[in-house]
Amino acid sequence: MRVTDRPQWERPYPVRFLIVGESEDDDAIDVDLLLGRCAAAEGLFADPPPPPREVLVLRGCAPGLAAGRLGPAVLVGLSESGREYSWELLDAEVLVVGPHSADPTLVDVVVGAAVGEVDDFRLAQDPCERFELPVGRDEPPTTCTEVTGLPVAPAEPTRLPVRLIGCEPTEPLRAKLDGGYLGWPAYTQLWALDDTGRVMARLHTGLAVDRVRPSVLGGGLLDLLLSVPPGDLPGSAGREAWQRWQQGPPEEPGSWRGLSVAAKKEWQSLALYRRDPGPDRPGGEYHLAGAGVEDETGLHCALGEAVNGPGGYYGREWNGFKDCFGGGFGPVPPFTLVWHDFAATERELAARAGGKPGAGGAGQDGRSGYPEELARLMESRGIRVVRA
């Protein structure tokens, strides 16, 4: 991959961001076109507003839910055809529990919640005949026969404003802007640079320009107001991770410790962008510091730096970890991983899970049994795991 059309930056402000798009030349293959250089960006760490709260009525439910805060939960609907639909309930609260009119052994439950992610579903053609809602960590879900008040389609995500400050457009972009065209026909990314001038992150912001103004920095520069989908931004959780990477890739192991789970996930995105693992290398012995991983995401941070050094990447979750075995990320099986303080890793994740036993799959940041699952996965792929 290469960037073309690099003018000299002659302004007294450091370059912090590059606007990069696809070349419009049909003969150009895998060529990124530099559209502009900017001194700053405002709004990258904004969070989208929460979805509106809804009042749901769960009818014909088995007893088990009591009035009070339920927290985050996933309501699952089961259709006659056997298909499952799901609604993510954010900060759910049980408001009222009362008798069900048709059966005194059942109850109706009124729940207030913001409804987040919604499956793409067609309830009119495939109605649900049963619903399940979790009650507690170690209890089976409550089942209900009907739910009213659910949204019938995913909400359109609110686009967030991002201001690019002190931008010097290259000729291709300036020509578009001068002609009144406030977009770019193909994908566009915003590349963030660290203090060394290397690319730290690549954000798929697009280039939907709502407004162009002379820059507050003067000097003939421009300020561009973009409209960006929130899922393409790091959000508030990513701010601290970016700050720790701003001077360059971390030099000390464990620099991710103390971050929130969401910030650690952004940390791993930065590690992925900056990874330089070199050629595939089978064999060798690597050492994982298993104490103080804090949670599952921290465990994957520790795995990445165990095999590729501080700030290294080797999968940010279960499926990504499996992908690394196939090459392109440094070590490939067979090799040896010495997992120091393996028992401490298990204790930490079990404590975060509240002692709940885990079972198979991608794992969440609070499920015990995950370290052993990862170890067995590695062993099944030809990696010798020494539980020290």
C-alpha positions in Angstrom: 0.0 0.0 0.0 1.4 3.4 -0.8 0.1 7.0 -0.5 0.5 9.3 -3.5 0.4 13.0 -3.9 2.3 14.2 -0.8 2.8 18.0 -0.9 5.2 19.7 1.5 3.6 20.9 4.7 4.8 24.5 5.1 2.6 25.6 8.0 3.8 26.1 11.6 1.5 23.3 12.9 2.3 19.6 13.2 0.5 17.2 11.0 -1.7 14.9 13.2 -4.1 13.5 10.6 -4.2 12.5 7.0 -7.3 12.3 4.9 -6.8 9.3 2.6 -9.2 8.0 -0.1 -9.1 5.6 -3.0 -7.7 6.8 -6.3 -10.3 7.4 -9.0 -8.0 6.1 -11.6 -9.4 2.7 -12.7 -5.9 1.6 -13.7 -4.6 2.2 -10.2 -4.5 -0.9 -8.0 -4.1 -0.8 -4.2 -3.2 2.9 -4.3 -4.3 5.2 -1.6 -4.7 8.9 -2.5 -3.7 11.6 -0.1 -6.6 14.1 0.0 -5.4 16.3 2.8 -3.3 16.9 5.9 -4.8 18.3 9.1 -3.4 19.7 12.4 -6.2 18.4 14.7 -9.5 16.6 14.9 -12.3 17.3 17.4 -15.1 14.9 18.2 -13.3 11.5 17.8 -13.9 10.6 21.4 -17.6 11.6 21.5 -20.2 8.9 22.4 -23.5 8.6 20.6 -26.6 9.5 22.6 -28.3 6.5 24.2 -31.3 5.1 22.4 -34.7 6.3 23.7 -36.2 4.3 26.6 -39.2 2.1 25.9 -41.8 0.6 28.1 -42.2 -3.1 27.5 -45.0 -5.4 28.8 -44.0 -9.0 29.1 -47.2 -11.1 29.4 -47.7 -14.6 30.6 -44.3 -14.9 32.3 -43.1 -17.5 34.7 -42.6 -16.0 38.2 -39.1 -15.0 39.0 -38.7 -11.3 38.1 -39.1 -8.8 41.0 -39.3 -5.0 40.8 -35.9 -3.3 40.7 -33.0 -2.8 38.4 -32.2 -5.6 36.0 -29.2 -4.0 34.3 -28.1 -4.9 30.8 -29.9 -8.0 29.4 -30.8 -9.6 26.1 -34.4 -10.5 25.4 -34.6 -13.5 23.1 -37.7 -14.3 21.0 -38.3 -17.8 19.7 -40.5 -18.1 16.6 -42.6 -21.0 15.4 -40.1 -21.8 12.7 -37.4 -22.1 15.3 -35.6 -18.9 14.5 -34.2 -16.7 17.3 -34.5 -12.9 17.5 -32.8 -10.8 20.0 -33.2 -7.3 21.5 -30.4 -5.7 23.6 -31.9 -4.1 26.7 -29.7 -1.4 28.2 -30.1 -0.5 31.8 -33.3 -2.4 32.1 -35.6 -1.9 35.2 -38.5 -4.0 36.3 -41.2 -1.5 37.1 -44.3 -3.5 37.9 -45.1 -7.2 38.4 -48.7 -8.2 38.4 -51.0 -11.3 37.9 -51.7 -12.5 34.4 -55.4 -12.3 33.6 -55.6 -15.7 31.8 -53.6 -17.8 34.2 -53.1 -17.0 38.0 -49.9 -19.0 38.1 -48.2 -16.6 35.6 -47.4 -12.9 35.9 -47.2 -9.8 33.6 -44.1 -7.7 33.9 -43.6 -4.1 32.9 -40.0 -3.3 32.1 -38.4 0.1 31.2 -35.3 -0.1 29.1 -33.4 1.5 26.3 -33.4 -0.9 23.4 -29.9 -1.1 21.8 -29.0 -3.5 19.1 -31.9 -5.2 17.4 -31.8 -8.2 15.1 -32.9 -7.7 11.5 -36.2 -9.5 11.8 -39.6 -9.9 10.1 -42.0 -10.5 12.9 -45.1 -10.1 10.8 -44.1 -13.1 8.7 -42.5 -15.1 11.6 -44.0 -14.1 14.9 -42.5 -15.2 18.2 -44.4 -17.6 20.3 -42.1 -17.5 23.3 -39.6 -15.0 24.9 -36.8 -15.5 27.3 -35.3 -12.9 29.7 -32.4 -13.6 32.1 -33.2 -13.4 35.8 -29.9 -13.8 37.5 -26.4 -15.1 36.9 -27.0 -18.6 38.1 -30.8 -18.9 37.4 -32.6 -20.0 34.3 -34.3 -17.3 32.2 -37.9 -16.3 32.7 -40.1 -17.3 29.9 -43.1 -15.2 28.6 -45.7 -15.8 25.9 -45.9 -12.2 24.5 -44.1 -8.9 24.6 -45.5 -5.6 23.5 -43.7 -2.3 23.1 -40.7 -3.6 21.2 -39.3 -1.6 18.3 -40.0 -3.3 15.0 -36.8 -2.2 13.3 -33.3 -1.2 14.2 -33.0 2.5 15.0 -31.0 4.5 12.5 -27.7 5.4 14.2 -27.1 9.0 14.9 -24.2 10.4 13.0 -21.7 12.4 15.0 -19.9 15.6 14.1 -16.2 15.5 13.7 -14.2 18.7 12.9 -11.0 18.5 11.0 -9.0 21.6 11.9 -6.2 23.3 10.0 -6.5 21.2 6.8 -4.6 21.6 3.6 -6.4 19.8 0.9 -4.5 18.3 -2.0 -5.6 19.3 -5.5 -8.0 16.4 -6.0 -10.0 17.2 -2.9 -9.7 21.0 -3.4 -11.2 20.6 -6.8 -14.1 18.7 -5.4 -14.7 21.2 -2.7 -14.4 24.2 -5.0 -17.0 22.5 -7.3 -19.5 22.2 -4.4 -19.1 18.5 -4.1 -19.0 17.6 -0.4 -18.1 14.0 -0.5 -15.8 11.4 -2.0 -17.1 8.6 -4.3 -15.3 5.7 -2.6 -14.2 4.9 0.9 -12.2 7.5 2.8 -10.2 7.1 6.0 -8.8 9.4 8.6 -5.3 8.3 9.5 -4.1 9.5 12.9 -0.3 10.0 13.4 1.6 9.7 16.6 4.4 12.0 17.7 6.9 10.2 15.5 4.8 10.8 12.4 3.9 7.1 11.9 0.3 6.1 11.4 -1.3 5.2 14.8 -4.9 4.4 13.7 -7.0 4.3 10.6 -10.6 5.3 11.1 -13.2 4.6 8.4 -14.9 7.9 8.8 -15.9 8.5 5.2 -15.9 12.1 3.9 -19.4 13.3 4.3 -18.6 17.1 4.6 -21.4 19.2 6.1 -19.5 22.5 6.1 -16.2 24.0 4.9 -14.8 27.2 6.5 -11.6 29.1 6.7 -9.6 27.5 9.5 -9.3 29.1 12.9 -5.6 28.5 12.4 -5.6 30.9 9.4 -2.9 30.7 6.8 -5.3 29.7 4.0 -6.1 26.4 5.7 -9.6 25.0 6.0 -11.8 23.5 8.8 -14.1 20.7 7.6 -17.1 19.5 9.5 -17.8 15.8 8.9 -20.8 13.6 9.7 -19.5 10.3 10.9 -21.2 7.0 12.0 -20.4 6.6 15.7 -19.3 3.0 15.2 -16.3 4.2 13.2 -15.0 6.4 16.1 -13.0 5.3 19.2 -15.5 7.0 21.6 -14.7 8.2 25.1 -13.4 4.8 26.1 -10.6 5.0 23.6 -9.2 8.4 24.7 -6.8 7.0 27.4 -5.6 4.2 25.1 -4.7 6.8 22.4 -3.0 9.0 25.0 -0.7 6.0 26.0 0.2 5.4 22.3 0.6 9.0 21.3 4.3 9.1 21.8 4.8 5.9 19.9 4.3 2.2 20.6 4.6 1.2 24.3 8.1 0.1 25.3 7.2 -1.5 28.7 5.1 -4.6 29.0 1.8 -4.3 30.8 1.2 -0.7 29.8 -2.5 -1.6 29.1 -3.1 -2.5 32.8 -5.6 -0.4 34.6 -7.6 0.5 31.5 -11.3 -0.3 31.2 -12.3 -3.3 29.1 -13.5 -0.9 26.4 -10.2 1.0 26.5 -8.3 -2.3 26.3 -10.2 -3.2 23.2 -9.2 0.1 21.6 -5.6 -0.6 22.7 -5.7 -3.8 20.7 -7.1 -2.0 17.7 -4.0 0.3 17.9 -1.8 -2.7 18.4 -3.2 -4.2 15.2 -2.6 -1.1 13.2 0.9 -0.8 14.3 1.9 -4.4 14.4 5.2 -5.3 12.8 5.6 -9.0 13.6 8.0 -9.7 10.8 7.9 -13.0 8.8 6.1 -16.1 10.1 8.3 -17.9 12.6 7.6 -21.4 13.8 9.4 -22.8 16.9 10.8 -20.8 19.8 9.6 -20.3 23.4 7.5 -17.4 24.6 6.6 -16.3 28.1 3.2 -15.0 29.2 2.9 -13.1 32.4 -0.4 -14.5 33.7 -0.8 -12.5 36.9 -2.6 -9.2 36.7 -4.4 -9.7 33.4 -7.5 -8.3 35.0 -10.1 -9.6 32.4 -10.3 -11.5 29.2 -9.4 -8.5 27.0 -6.4 -8.0 29.2 -5.4 -11.6 28.7 -5.4 -11.1 25.0 -3.2 -7.9 25.5 -0.8 -10.1 27.5 -0.8 -12.8 24.9 0.0 -10.3 22.2 3.0 -8.8 24.0 4.2 -12.3 25.1 4.8 -13.3 21.5 5.4 -9.9 19.8 6.7 -7.6 22.5 5.1 -4.6 24.2 2.2 -3.3 22.3 2.2 -6.5 20.2 -0.9 -8.0 18.7 -1.9 -11.7 18.5 -5.7 -11.7 18.3 -8.1 -9.5 20.3 -10.7 -12.2 21.0 -11.3 -15.9 20.5 -11.8 -15.9 16.8 -9.1 -13.3 16.1 -6.7 -15.5 18.2 -7.5 -18.5 16.0 -6.8 -16.5 12.9 -3.3 -15.7 14.0 -2.3 -19.4 13.9 -2.7 -19.3 10.1 0.2 -16.8 9.7 0.8 -13.1 9.2 1.1 -12.3 12.9 4.6 -13.6 13.8 4.7 -16.9 15.6 3.0 -19.9 14.0 2.6 -23.3 15.4 4.5 -25.3 16.5 6.0 -23.2 19.4 6.1 -23.3 23.2 4.2 -20.9 25.4 5.2 -20.8 29.1 2.1 -19.5 30.9 3.5 -18.1 34.2 1.0 -17.9 37.1 -1.6 -19.8 35.1 -3.6 -20.4 38.3 -3.6 -16.7 39.0 -5.1 -16.0 35.6 -7.9 -18.4 36.3 -8.6 -16.9 39.7 -8.8 -13.4 38.3 -11.2 -14.2 35.6 -13.3 -16.4 37.9 -13.5 -13.6 40.4 -14.6 -11.2 37.7 -17.2 -13.7 36.7 -18.5 -14.0 40.2 -17.5 -17.6 40.3 -19.8 -18.6 37.4 -18.4 -21.6 35.5 -17.9 -21.0 31.8 -18.5 -23.2 28.8 -17.0 -23.0 25.4 -17.2 -20.2 22.8 -15.9 -16.8 22.3 -15.9 -15.8 25.9 -16.9 -12.6 27.7 -14.9 -10.4 30.0 -16.1 -12.2 33.1 -16.3 -15.9 32.6 -14.2 -18.4 34.4 -12.7 -21.3 32.5 -11.6 -19.1 29.6 -7.8 -19.5 30.3 -8.1 -23.3 30.1 -10.2 -23.0 26.9 -7.5 -20.9 25.3 -4.7 -23.3 26.5 -6.6 -26.3 25.0 -7.2 -24.4 21.8 -3.5 -23.8 21.4 -2.6 -27.4 22.3 -5.1 -28.6 19.6 -3.2 -26.5 17.0 0.3 -27.9 17.9 1.4 -25.3 20.5 3.0 -26.7 23.7 1.5 -24.8 26.7 3.4 -25.0 29.9 1.1 -24.0 32.8 3.7 -22.7 35.3 
